[in-house]
Structure formats: C-alpha cells, structure tokens
C-alpha cells in the first residue's frame, strides 16, 4: 500500500494547507531501515502565531456557540472516516514509528469508538443547582470550554494519543492546535486530512510541525493558548510547567514511568509471564505504562524466570512490515543509543544483562535492540530507577508483601502497577498501598478511552480519557441569582 506522500507534508493553519513562511523542511525516517521516509514543512514562529490566531478566531466566532449535537455529529463523522482509512493510517505508523503492522492495526481498532464515546458524553459537561444556605439565592454551576488548547504529542503512540486528546478537547467546545513529535508526524497529518473531510470548520483543528524547542515552546507560551496537554518525557513536562507558569495556564501532563509488575508465589504464572513478555515486546518497550521492574517473590523466581526466558528466546524481532514480526526497531538512533547506554550502565552497577530473540527479515541499519532482561538487579540501581523506554526490564526479588510494597513505591514515578496473586485480601491491600494512577490485578494495564488515566508523583498531573478528560477540558463557573430583588 502506497501511503506516504512524495512531496513535503504541508501544515494545516486555519483553512490553508501550507509550507512554513521561512521555507524550511525536515526529514522524517523509517526506523527499520534508517532511510528518509518523507519531508515535512517546518513552522516558523509566525506560523505558530497564525495557527493560534486561527484557533482563537474559530473559537470566538463559531465553535464555542455550537450545540452538543453539532459537535457530536462531526466527531461521529470523523470516527466513520477513521474506520474507512484505519488500515492506511496503521501502515503509516508502521513505516514512521517502526511498529509491527499487526500491532499498528490492533492499536488503532479502538480509535473510532473513542471518538464516538466523546461525542456521546458531551451532555455530561453540565453544571448543577446547589442548595446553598441562603434560600433567597439560586446558586448553580456552568461547565464551560477553555478556549484554545495546545496538544503536544510524543512519538511512541502518535495516533492513539492524538485521538484521545483531540476527542475530549473538541467535545468540550475547545479549538486545538496539534503539535506532533518531529520524529513521527505523518499519521497526524493523515488525520488532519480526515478532520477537514469530516467538515470541521476551518481553524477548529490546526497542525504545526517542528521541534519542541522552537515550535513547541512558542505554542505553549503563546498568550492566547489557555490549556496545554502534553505527553512525553518528565524533563520536558517539567520544562513546560515552568514555561506556562507565568501565564497560569491549565496544564495536563502525562509523563514517564517505571512501573512494577509484582509476582507473588500464588500467581497464575503463565499469565504473569505473558504480561511481562508483552510489556517488553510491545512497541519495543516504548510504552509509558510498560512494566519495566519485575518484582518476583524469591520462592517462585526461578520458575517465573525460566518460563519468561523460554518465551523471550522465541521472540521474532524483524521488519515491521512482516506480519510475522512481533517486535520492530526502536523509533530512532537517539533512542537506540539511550537504551544501549542504560544496558551498559546496568552491567557496570552489577546487574547481569541477558538478551533474547533473533533479529530476522530486517535491514542491519535499522534501530533494533533485542529483548533484554537485567538479571539480579537491585531496586536502587540507576537502571532500575530511571526510565529507559526500550525493551529492557530489571528483575528484582522480594521476600514478602511488605517488601514488595516498599519496592513498588521506591520510585519517583507512579504511572501504573500490575500485581499477580490469587489472595484477594492481599491484592486489595496492595492496590490501596501502591502509589500509582493505574493498578491492574491479575491482568496487564491496558489503557482504554473510557477510563481515566494519569500518573501519581512525577508521572504527571491531571487525567486523560474517560469522563475526567471531558472535565479536564472545561472550567467550572459558579453563578448566583438573588431572587428577593
Ligand atoms: O520526548 P519529549 P523525547 C520519554 C522517554 C524518552 C524521553 C525523551 O523516556 O526516552 O521521554 O523523549 C515536544 N515545549 N518519553 O525527547 O522531549 C516535542 O517536540 C513544548 C515518554 O523524544 O518529551 C514532542 O512533540 N514542546 C513518553 C514532545 O514534546 C516540547 C513518550 C515529546 O518530546 C518542548 C515519549 C518544549 N520545550 C517519550 N520540548 C510517554 N509518557 O509515553 C519538546 N517538546
């Protein structure tokens, strides 16, 4: 399927598809081959300003006055168009992100349902009447949109994250500017075409491309942008928080993680192994909620490890275009270097790195790293504390429930946690004690568009997805009316 445009990708600003006013372009790559895949026009600062202005005017003149039914209809139309082009978008992600095609197709399955879900819950953005002490006063709330939202996207799940930020922002009545990662902009550009075809008025959705330091920074500090929703690394998230502080903007941050998978001695071991292996393999471990610390009770450690190693030896690493491939490359040379550096650090601090799987049907130049376990890790090692963001897991043993909980919480992050035990009381005690935004018991953490998601501690601020995402895109006004007058 020929899904990549041969001419440089233009940006969408208001009703115009355009190049940047300074005429610059940048390359985007196929990580499986390290070859240039396409060129993309880059926004200059005044293009970012033009996009913000277009979004502001669309908000003021039109979008904030639309009815829930009008916004819902457009979101449903977009859902239908997405379903029509799902396979094409999946191929774009396979070529630009390096996801195996089976995974790209699977991860995009829920996108139309996500858009329909946010279309359906628009009426929930309503206020209430409050029975205040003063009986002469009618006191009520209104839930109102915020205005222009900047949605800043990373490279690991470009389309899923775009859709799950876009749906609630538009449903709540905001207009948006999308800033895809400069590493993986292509699927978002395909979505922008569908947004136009669906009939969204010009300016309601704009897309600008370029680096975080220039285009991203300009966008988040623009005075007409009232909300920033960001997914990416914790360092960048903290930087955005600082950049937006002077204007006291609303900020939602979905950041890094170092999630534990805790295996007790009464665990359903096969399922625990499947979840651990899945987290290592899926998207080459470049998943914020992936469990990267395997905490295993010492009495079952050997058996758990033996089964996990058997599974990992069979992993087919290779070309993402091959339907038999289970794991593709990392997204970029930078990410590959980072992961390899952490594996070296782990060895230096006394862990035992072990690699599995075989690289098949893939050009040597691609950014491949085999599934890696850091055996005999200790909870305080750098490699067990810092986000690596690749197919690497630290294996750590614990003695009892208390130690498991202490180790699970020994992290600056708090995105997710998984635990395997058949003891219901222990499961519930652990679920309460774990400091993380998502906890899964006897299954993996898999986000869904209809349940709230967001981290504790340095894993983020605010919630995305579910009803919470709709609220996150609104502000609440309290009104009182003195009826005695
Ligand atoms: O992401 P960045 P990077 C983690 C992962 C990875 C690390 C670095 O550990 O190794 O982050 O990845 C834009 N103002 N995650 O450097 O910098 C940037 O252009 C405004 C976890 O690629 O976080 C891009 O669109 N925007 C994560 C987006 O921010 C700025 C997923 C993400 O870039 C900006 C990806 C600025 N000052 C990486 N600087 C997850 N939580 O899933 C950058 N950007």
Boltz pocket constraint, residues with backbone or C-beta under 6 A from the ligand:
constraints:
  - pocket:
      binder: B
      contacts: [[A, 152], [A, 153], [A, 154], [A, 155], [A, 156], [A, 179], [A, 180], [A, 181], [A, 182], [A, 210], [A, 211], [A, 212], [A, 213], [A, 215], [A, 216], [A, 217], [A, 220], [A, 231], [A, 232], [A, 233], [A, 234], [A, 236], [A, 237], [A, 239], [A, 240], [A, 254], [A, 255], [A, 256], [A, 286], [A, 287], [A, 288], [A, 338], [A, 387], [A, 388], [A, 389]]
      max_distance: 6.0
